[in-house]
Amino acid sequence: MEWYWWVLIVVGVLGLGYLKLKLFSKMTKKPKNQDHQDED
């Protein structure tokens, strides 16, 4: 594999991990009674 494939893989994995952390922190901070309003 060329070196840039490894760079793309690393960037992709780090990006996904960052998005997961952001979503997880959003979910944990949000009060539970607002979850039902978002589904509508």
C-alpha positions as CSV (number, residue, x, y, z in Angstrom):
1,M,0.0,0.0,0.0
2,E,1.1,3.5,-0.7
3,W,1.9,5.8,2.3
4,Y,-1.1,8.1,1.6
5,W,-3.5,5.2,2.1
6,W,-2.2,4.8,5.6
7,V,-2.7,8.6,6.1
8,L,-6.3,8.4,4.9
9,I,-7.0,5.4,7.2
10,V,-5.6,7.2,10.2
11,V,-7.4,10.4,9.5
12,G,-10.7,8.5,9.0
13,V,-10.3,6.5,12.2
14,L,-9.5,9.6,14.2
15,G,-12.4,11.5,12.6
16,L,-14.9,8.7,13.4
17,G,-13.6,8.5,17.0
18,Y,-13.9,12.3,17.4
19,L,-17.5,12.2,16.1
20,K,-18.4,9.3,18.4
21,L,-17.0,11.2,21.4
22,K,-19.0,14.4,20.4
23,L,-22.2,12.4,20.0
24,F,-21.7,10.5,23.2
25,S,-21.1,13.6,25.2
26,K,-24.2,15.2,23.7
27,M,-26.3,12.2,24.6
28,T,-25.0,12.0,28.2
29,K,-25.5,15.8,28.8
30,K,-29.1,15.9,27.4
31,P,-31.9,15.5,29.9
32,K,-33.8,12.3,29.4
33,N,-37.2,14.0,29.0
34,Q,-36.1,15.8,25.8
35,D,-35.3,12.5,24.0
36,H,-38.9,11.9,23.2
37,Q,-39.4,15.3,21.7
38,D,-36.5,14.8,19.3
39,E,-38.1,11.6,17.9
40,D,-41.1,13.5,16.6
